[in-house]
């Protein structure tokens, strides 16, 4: 399958998966969360801080020299690498994926120096640098301390009765157990068996920590995710910039498609109706001469021939007008227009247009999609030697999908300046996509998807 047009956007990622709430889900994610907090986050943060500080310090030290700016840009690239590593490691937790920032912002020109210093003009690189130099180590160490303490008490408290005989010296329990029992349980005497009381107290504390362990781990991971999302994640301004870039590209594609359409119309008028009219003018001049000479038979023959040229020119003009915007499209909508187009095609065309499509498209979008269908059917008849075709137009959510299938020889590919390339630009001008699946031997399936524009 060949995709010849696409929406300009922007590092697409898998959409964030909503984290399922629930205590059981927290327990299921606890091992991965603990692995990240205790074993992975701190080493990554320390290495990132050390390497980034080294490169950044060299860049600051050589800033008075020409080499200083490239070294600073290199430090920003190093910070970006560690930011990507952090986002990748966070995927092992139960957090939704953090969308990638637009690292390309700030690009100016295609020169080597412009590309080399582009990170200096991109705010994402600087926030990644701040994260690597300062924020990430602090967050990682604090989260590591809390996670380690919680895990130790959650696992060690309930099992104190088992492992304490191998480590205790006996005097500690005799000191703190009586004090704790007297303050917690009043006049109860713990002296008969301090170890038993210590085991019960550790068991109670351990059960509390064990029960809250998955929630605490999830909260610490969420803290990591919030900081990472703010410093090395995608900003709303990235989406706005991508939207503006997409609109600019769509507008440019629409202008280019219109220009190509006008040029094609000019060629068709020159090669078709204009030639017919020139021939008609010559026949009428000859008819005048024959009439002056009184040759009735020649006059009749020339009149019949002129009528034929006039009818052919009229038919070609109607066909050209129908490919641009037939009155039926404006009066009754795209569904009726495509049905009429299918009926007038030299192919056997089965058309199916959902009723709600007409109300889902603006007049401009309907006109362009009609042109796409008309051009594809014409190509199937002229170039693919097809005998039959089908046109299916449906609305799917916030999109309108147009699928044209023919049983021709296949092998259709977009070429620069070709008809399919022009159709691709026309669809891109609607901020849509055009996909072509045309293996050799057929069939050819062309799918245009555009957003609802009503």
Wavefront OBJ file of the C-alpha trace (Angstrom):
o trace
v 0.000 0.000 0.000
v 1.304 3.439 -0.916
v 0.395 6.468 1.116
v 0.801 9.598 -0.953
v -0.605 12.184 1.411
v -0.626 12.469 5.131
v -1.574 14.836 7.896
v 1.340 16.927 9.034
v 1.563 16.384 12.657
v 3.929 15.449 14.515
v 5.626 12.534 15.975
v 2.616 10.459 16.371
v 2.626 8.109 19.325
v 0.322 5.511 20.662
v -2.509 7.330 22.401
v -2.183 7.314 26.162
v -3.856 4.309 27.681
v -6.015 5.193 30.642
v -4.637 3.635 33.795
v -7.167 1.279 35.295
v -7.920 2.194 38.887
v -8.185 -0.385 41.603
v -6.195 -1.965 44.353
v -5.615 -5.160 42.392
v -4.205 -3.220 39.453
v -1.858 -1.408 41.837
v -0.558 -4.755 43.132
v -0.105 -6.047 39.571
v 2.029 -3.002 38.721
v 3.932 -2.994 42.034
v 6.901 -5.170 40.912
v 7.587 -3.019 37.836
v 7.101 0.185 39.813
v 9.470 -1.028 42.535
v 12.071 -2.084 39.978
v 11.959 1.348 38.393
v 12.093 3.289 41.670
v 14.720 1.218 43.505
v 17.040 -0.099 40.794
v 16.714 2.009 37.640
v 15.705 5.610 38.301
v 18.606 6.601 40.569
v 21.450 5.139 38.428
v 19.984 6.765 35.330
v 19.634 10.099 37.131
v 23.197 9.995 38.517
v 24.748 9.031 35.177
v 22.657 11.663 33.370
v 23.703 14.349 35.859
v 27.404 13.433 35.707
v 27.673 13.189 31.918
v 25.515 16.225 31.238
v 27.345 18.376 33.789
v 30.663 17.330 32.223
v 29.683 18.283 28.680
v 27.780 21.372 29.797
v 30.701 22.550 31.906
v 33.092 22.176 28.976
v 30.685 24.141 26.835
v 30.446 26.955 29.372
v 34.211 27.013 29.777
v 34.823 27.329 26.055
v 31.935 29.707 25.398
v 34.340 32.541 24.650
v 35.662 30.431 21.787
v 33.816 29.461 18.642
v 33.746 25.854 19.780
v 31.720 26.744 22.859
v 28.316 26.952 21.131
v 28.611 23.557 19.404
v 29.676 21.986 22.708
v 26.667 23.549 24.453
v 24.466 22.211 21.671
v 26.080 18.823 22.255
v 25.235 19.050 25.960
v 21.623 19.735 25.021
v 21.654 16.712 22.725
v 23.014 14.595 25.581
v 20.213 15.864 27.821
v 17.715 14.947 25.127
v 19.125 11.422 24.966
v 18.701 10.941 28.709
v 15.204 12.440 28.508
v 14.241 9.870 25.881
v 15.728 7.136 28.078
v 13.626 8.337 31.009
v 10.448 8.317 28.911
v 11.297 4.812 27.722
v 11.889 3.509 31.257
v 8.628 5.016 32.485
v 6.822 2.812 29.976
v 7.583 -0.190 32.158
v 5.423 1.287 34.928
v 1.644 1.557 34.901
v 1.736 5.204 33.820
v 0.300 6.118 30.422
v 2.971 6.869 27.813
v 4.359 10.406 27.897
v 4.014 12.021 24.469
v 7.286 12.957 22.800
v 8.063 16.666 22.531
v 8.692 18.356 19.221
v 12.480 18.366 19.137
v 12.454 19.949 15.651
v 11.137 23.337 16.728
v 13.536 26.225 16.322
v 14.917 24.999 12.991
v 16.008 27.834 10.719
v 17.318 26.966 7.310
v 19.125 23.879 6.094
v 22.707 25.022 6.636
v 25.133 23.043 8.753
v 25.492 25.797 11.345
v 21.711 26.223 11.596
v 21.251 22.497 12.150
v 24.116 22.375 14.646
v 22.763 25.197 16.802
v 19.069 24.314 16.495
v 18.892 22.842 20.038
v 19.871 26.246 21.434
v 16.611 27.688 20.043
v 14.337 24.898 21.286
v 12.893 25.180 24.784
v 12.500 21.401 25.112
v 16.269 20.930 25.095
v 16.723 23.431 27.913
v 14.040 21.853 30.100
v 15.633 18.456 29.424
v 18.962 19.978 30.514
v 17.351 21.311 33.706
v 15.872 17.889 34.349
v 19.204 16.111 33.889
v 21.305 18.567 35.900
v 19.058 19.182 38.882
v 15.458 18.008 38.991
v 15.733 14.339 38.051
v 18.456 13.450 40.628
v 16.457 15.089 43.450
v 13.204 13.397 42.488
v 14.903 10.031 41.969
v 16.702 10.099 45.318
v 13.629 11.207 47.280
v 11.465 8.569 45.608
v 14.175 5.938 46.146
v 14.360 6.732 49.872
v 10.605 6.505 50.411
v 10.237 3.379 48.256
v 13.140 1.607 49.988
v 11.865 2.400 53.491
v 8.350 1.292 52.584
v 9.508 -1.961 51.001
v 11.794 -2.809 53.929
v 9.081 -2.241 56.518
v 6.429 -3.982 54.382
v 8.559 -7.092 53.994
v 10.567 -7.007 57.208
v 7.778 -6.194 59.654
v 5.601 -9.301 59.175
v 8.678 -11.560 59.134
v 10.423 -10.033 62.141
v 9.641 -13.074 64.240
v 11.684 -15.197 61.810
v 14.798 -13.195 61.085
v 15.228 -11.246 64.346
v 16.809 -14.164 66.285
v 19.685 -14.104 63.770
v 20.414 -10.420 64.285
v 19.133 -9.162 67.645
v 21.325 -8.698 70.663
v 18.445 -8.944 73.141
v 19.025 -5.607 74.878
v 17.211 -3.472 72.303
v 13.893 -5.237 72.759
v 14.221 -4.988 76.534
v 14.584 -1.230 76.249
v 11.992 -0.135 73.683
v 9.376 -2.891 73.974
v 8.383 -2.138 77.599
v 8.206 1.561 76.774
v 6.056 0.954 73.673
v 3.735 -1.504 75.441
v 3.242 0.776 78.416
v 2.313 3.705 76.176
v 0.122 1.718 73.813
v -1.591 -0.748 76.099
v -1.487 0.835 79.521
v -0.738 -1.469 82.440
v 0.076 -4.630 80.521
v 3.401 -6.114 81.604
v 5.638 -7.066 78.618
v 8.418 -8.525 80.726
v 7.484 -12.218 80.407
v 8.301 -12.225 76.647
v 9.575 -8.963 75.088
v 10.377 -10.723 71.788
v 6.771 -11.832 71.395
v 5.548 -8.297 71.925
v 8.150 -6.969 69.508
v 7.078 -9.486 66.878
v 3.433 -8.501 67.274
v 4.238 -4.794 67.044
v 6.401 -5.303 63.953
v 3.673 -7.464 62.462
v 1.062 -4.723 62.927
v 3.323 -2.046 61.486
v 4.396 -4.345 58.640
v 0.798 -5.126 57.681
v 0.049 -1.395 57.440
v 3.093 -0.766 55.258
v 2.446 -3.888 53.185
v -1.160 -2.920 52.581
v -0.221 0.578 51.456
v 2.898 -0.477 49.519
v 1.367 -0.640 46.009
v -0.394 2.690 46.482
v 2.772 4.380 47.710
v 4.785 2.944 44.815
v 2.139 4.126 42.381
v 2.189 7.596 43.932
v 5.982 7.827 43.704
v 5.913 6.705 40.082
v 3.161 9.251 39.404
v 5.451 11.924 40.871
v 8.188 10.825 38.466
v 5.695 10.895 35.609
v 4.399 14.371 36.475
v 7.911 15.810 36.557
v 8.895 14.027 33.344
v 5.720 15.151 31.601
v 6.392 18.763 32.555
v 10.089 18.808 31.651
v 10.608 16.223 28.893
v 7.054 15.709 27.610
v 4.991 17.330 24.924
v 3.594 20.830 25.435
v 0.311 22.245 24.214
v 2.300 24.735 22.147
v 3.757 21.769 20.222
v 0.274 20.713 19.181
v -0.627 24.282 18.260
v 2.550 24.653 16.201
v 1.868 21.332 14.481
v -1.690 22.434 13.782
v -0.448 25.669 12.221
v 2.132 23.784 10.161
v -0.558 21.366 9.027
v -2.854 24.216 8.026
v -0.050 25.919 6.110
v 0.823 22.684 4.328
v -2.835 21.988 3.571
v -3.311 25.488 2.235
v -0.212 25.175 0.074
v -1.322 21.776 -1.191
v -4.784 23.141 -1.973
v -3.345 26.083 -3.905
v -1.021 23.783 -5.845
v -3.853 21.351 -6.558
v -6.052 24.169 -7.822
v -3.223 25.445 -10.003
v -2.654 21.977 -11.446
v -6.393 21.587 -11.944
v -6.582 24.854 -13.851
v -3.619 23.867 -16.005
v -5.204 20.510 -16.730
v -8.480 22.208 -17.602
v -6.593 24.544 -19.914
v -4.931 21.598 -21.665
v -8.221 19.743 -21.963
v -9.954 22.806 -23.416
v -7.100 23.294 -25.867
v -6.940 19.658 -26.950
v -10.683 19.074 -27.015
v -13.397 21.738 -27.435
v -11.026 24.356 -28.845
v -9.938 22.063 -31.675
v -13.555 21.169 -32.334
v -14.551 24.838 -32.493
v -11.653 25.692 -34.809
v -12.737 22.892 -37.108
v -16.334 24.094 -36.852
v -15.236 27.594 -37.836
v -13.414 26.231 -40.875
v -16.437 24.130 -41.882
v -18.730 27.147 -41.604
v -16.383 29.204 -43.801
v -16.363 26.412 -46.375
v -20.137 26.168 -46.115
v -20.434 29.891 -46.919
v -18.325 29.453 -50.040
v -20.319 26.412 -51.171
v -23.575 28.258 -50.570
v -22.349 31.200 -52.674
v -21.504 28.757 -55.457
v -24.947 27.141 -55.205
v -23.636 23.651 -54.442
v -26.552 22.343 -52.348
v -25.132 18.852 -51.851
v -21.812 20.163 -50.509
v -23.646 22.626 -48.283
v -25.731 19.835 -46.773
v -22.673 17.667 -46.174
v -20.752 20.506 -44.537
v -23.770 21.418 -42.405
v -24.050 17.841 -41.145
v -20.338 17.722 -40.417
v -20.488 21.079 -38.613
v -23.388 19.868 -36.524
v -21.367 16.837 -35.531
v -18.390 18.966 -34.458
v -20.680 21.301 -32.529
v -22.263 18.338 -30.712
v -18.863 16.831 -29.952
v -17.609 20.165 -28.577
v -20.747 20.473 -26.458
v -20.297 16.942 -25.097
v -16.672 17.606 -24.216
v -17.575 20.875 -22.502
v -20.238 19.088 -20.482
v -17.766 16.404 -19.498
v -15.220 18.985 -18.400
v -17.830 20.922 -16.440
v -19.041 17.693 -14.829
v -15.527 16.892 -13.653
v -15.229 20.282 -11.943
v -18.576 20.968 -10.304
v -21.803 19.762 -11.896
v -25.014 21.622 -11.016
v -26.384 18.421 -9.470
v -23.620 18.538 -6.842
v -24.576 22.044 -5.799
v -28.324 21.435 -5.915
v -28.727 17.963 -4.380
v -25.431 17.102 -2.723
v -22.557 14.696 -3.192
v -24.628 11.525 -2.835
v -26.815 12.296 -5.860
v -23.849 13.666 -7.801
v -21.730 10.533 -7.338
v -24.704 8.316 -8.181
v -25.206 10.264 -11.423
v -21.466 10.125 -12.125
v -21.504 6.350 -11.717
v -24.479 6.032 -14.052
v -22.779 8.121 -16.739
v -19.452 6.291 -16.530
v -18.445 3.943 -19.377
v -17.681 1.372 -16.673
v -20.174 -0.695 -14.740
v -20.033 1.246 -11.485
v -21.753 0.318 -8.247
v -22.080 3.406 -6.045
v -22.980 3.396 -2.376
v -23.076 6.741 -0.557
v -24.277 6.931 3.043
v -27.069 9.522 3.438
v -25.334 11.331 6.294
v -22.272 12.097 4.167
v -23.902 15.045 2.386
v -24.465 16.896 5.651
v -20.941 16.056 6.844
v -19.018 17.899 4.128
v -18.609 21.556 3.319
v -19.269 22.590 -0.312
v -15.530 22.840 -0.924
v -14.851 19.378 0.490
v -17.766 17.872 -1.455
v -16.535 19.428 -4.697
v -12.991 18.144 -4.208
v -14.103 14.629 -3.277
v -16.416 14.561 -6.289
v -13.468 15.536 -8.478
v -11.353 12.777 -6.908
v -14.017 10.154 -7.651
v -14.525 11.441 -11.195
v -10.793 11.424 -11.899
v -10.322 7.920 -10.489
v -13.175 6.524 -12.587
v -11.763 8.241 -15.666
v -8.312 6.802 -14.993
v -9.776 3.334 -14.494
v -11.533 3.510 -17.861
v -8.710 5.128 -19.859
v -5.512 3.718 -18.384
v -6.345 0.587 -16.382
v -8.584 -1.180 -18.937
v -11.098 -1.758 -16.178
v -14.561 -3.144 -16.865
v -16.229 -2.412 -13.547
v -15.692 -0.334 -10.454
v -17.280 0.469 -7.118
v -17.527 3.676 -5.109
v -18.258 3.550 -1.373
v -18.590 6.737 0.679
v -19.231 6.441 4.420
v -18.813 8.507 7.541
v -16.734 6.957 10.324
v -16.698 9.066 13.466
v -15.147 12.424 12.647
v -13.975 11.311 9.193
v -15.476 10.703 5.779
v -13.996 7.755 3.895
v -14.196 7.411 0.106
v -13.099 4.089 -1.419
v -12.890 3.572 -5.193
v -12.114 0.048 -6.427
v -11.655 -1.092 -10.034
v -10.820 -4.423 -11.672
v -8.194 -3.001 -14.017
v -4.629 -4.096 -14.604
v -3.277 -2.348 -11.489
v 0.214 -0.963 -11.079
v -0.972 2.576 -10.407
v 1.682 4.689 -8.705
v 1.876 8.409 -7.973
v 4.422 10.197 -10.138
v 5.605 13.813 -9.911
v 3.247 15.910 -12.001
v 0.911 12.959 -12.572
v -2.794 12.715 -11.945
v -2.528 10.688 -8.757
v -0.049 13.165 -7.308
v -2.511 15.947 -8.062
v -5.297 14.018 -6.344
v -3.042 13.490 -3.348
v -2.442 17.227 -3.053
v -6.123 17.928 -3.441
v -6.933 15.562 -0.566
v -4.088 16.956 1.527
v -5.587 20.382 0.972
v -8.598 19.063 2.884
v -6.224 17.873 5.647
v -6.859 14.272 4.684
v -4.948 11.260 3.423
v -4.941 9.334 0.149
v -3.866 5.694 0.092
v -3.318 3.597 -3.023
v -3.216 -0.197 -3.069
v -2.602 -1.240 -6.660
v -0.669 -4.486 -7.165
v 0.194 -5.503 -10.706
v -2.725 -7.431 -12.107
v -5.202 -5.512 -9.979
v -7.471 -4.731 -8.392
v -6.757 -1.114 -7.560
v -8.168 0.288 -4.329
v -7.852 4.009 -3.648
v -9.037 5.348 -0.294
v -9.406 9.024 0.555
v -10.054 9.973 4.170
v -10.911 13.574 5.088
v -12.153 15.106 8.338
v -15.792 16.066 8.681
v -16.072 19.687 7.590
v -19.787 20.513 7.844
l 1 2 3 4 5 6 7 8 9 10 11 12 13 14 15 16 17 18 19 20 21 22 23 24 25 26 27 28 29 30 31 32 33 34 35 36 37 38 39 40 41 42 43 44 45 46 47 48 49 50 51 52 53 54 55 56 57 58 59 60 61 62 63 64 65 66 67 68 69 70 71 72 73 74 75 76 77 78 79 80 81 82 83 84 85 86 87 88 89 90 91 92 93 94 95 96 97 98 99 100 101 102 103 104 105 106 107 108 109 110 111 112 113 114 115 116 117 118 119 120 121 122 123 124 125 126 127 128 129 130 131 132 133 134 135 136 137 138 139 140 141 142 143 144 145 146 147 148 149 150 151 152 153 154 155 156 157 158 159 160 161 162 163 164 165 166 167 168 169 170 171 172 173 174 175 176 177 178 179 180 181 182 183 184 185 186 187 188 189 190 191 192 193 194 195 196 197 198 199 200 201 202 203 204 205 206 207 208 209 210 211 212 213 214 215 216 217 218 219 220 221 222 223 224 225 226 227 228 229 230 231 232 233 234 235 236 237 238 239 240 241 242 243 244 245 246 247 248 249 250 251 252 253 254 255 256 257 258 259 260 261 262 263 264 265 266 267 268 269 270 271 272 273 274 275 276 277 278 279 280 281 282 283 284 285 286 287 288 289 290 291 292 293 294 295 296 297 298 299 300 301 302 303 304 305 306 307 308 309 310 311 312 313 314 315 316 317 318 319 320 321 322 323 324 325 326 327 328 329 330 331 332 333 334 335 336 337 338 339 340 341 342 343 344 345 346 347 348 349 350 351 352 353 354 355 356 357 358 359 360 361 362 363 364 365 366 367 368 369 370 371 372 373 374 375 376 377 378 379 380 381 382 383 384 385 386 387 388 389 390 391 392 393 394 395 396 397 398 399 400 401 402 403 404 405 406 407 408 409 410 411 412 413 414 415 416 417 418 419 420 421 422 423 424 425 426 427 428 429 430 431 432 433 434 435 436 437 438 439 440 441 442 443 444 445 446 447 448 449 450 451 452 453 454
